[in-house]
Amino acid sequence: MIKEVKTHIISGFLGAGKSSAIQFLMTQKPAHEVWAILVNEFGEVGIDQALLSVGPEPDKRVVIQEVPGGCMCCAAGVPMGVALNKLLKAAQPDRLLIEPTGLGHPQQVLKALTGPQYNGVLNMQGVITLVDARQIQQARYREHDIFKQQLAVADLIIANKADLYRGEELAALETYVAEQLTKKPRSIRVLSQAQLPFAWLTEFANLPPKAPIFQLFKAQTNEPNINPAISLVLAESVSHFTAQQSEYFSCGWVFAKQQCFDKEKLLTLLASLNVIRLKGVMQTNQGIMIINQVNQEITVSKAEHANDSRIELISDTPIKELELLTQLKQCLLVSPSK
């Protein structure tokens, strides 16, 4: 019987470093523990699950399940319930990590996890919210209800990417948090490159159970502004996915494993795109590349293996999908199968 699974939420807005933090936590996993990781993505391509599975020797004591296509608590929480129940049954975990989409509703996620159906099953042990303090100057972050919710539910707020800060970004974040959270002041810890210590994850074990009743924001059990995702097989070797939620658009592709990209051409193309978020795991002539882009900052690292090439973009303006697909195909070294 599954009971008292130590459960943690790793929250944060688009590009805050949630997946990277979980990857780093996985390197610190106690050998005797079985972990389950539930990943929720805004888009349909499933980049985060791929990113968490690209290590040289995937740990068999870590089971990953994803809920793609917007906030997993929308539609009365059915997607999350189905995926979570499946994951718990398959993994029988000691510890559960949940990564909600950067555009999801963290209050509703917390409410669902502390509901009667999980009483005695899940032992909530804290919410960690990652923030890039440099973004606090931008209204689309600072004024966004989801961003405010992520701070409101946090037991610990972490200013990630501190190695990139210049000037007063951290001070501005501290001021903003103090203004937003007047009833429950929170200190902010600083982190670089999402290297989240396991000890920070476990220090909330003795907190009293949360009663997730908030007055700041309107509760949402569905998302009327979500357009159903569209999946289209363009050829045997390429699948295309699009979705829209409120003011955000996502577009992504999955390319067959045998397709190989010219690394330099691909990076030049991606660096020219004006998007909020871009993630990819791509087969190139210089090996498998993990590509992360937030606004105009792009980072590249290597992976040991991947089952295919997949890339996804998030923008606050409509994406010219066919034009971009043509440009991506021009970066291929091997022509698509006919």
Order of alpha helices (4+ residues) and beta strands (2+ residues): beta-alpha-beta-alpha-beta-alpha-beta-alpha-beta-alpha-alpha-beta-alpha-beta-alpha-beta-beta-beta-alpha-beta-beta-beta-beta-alpha
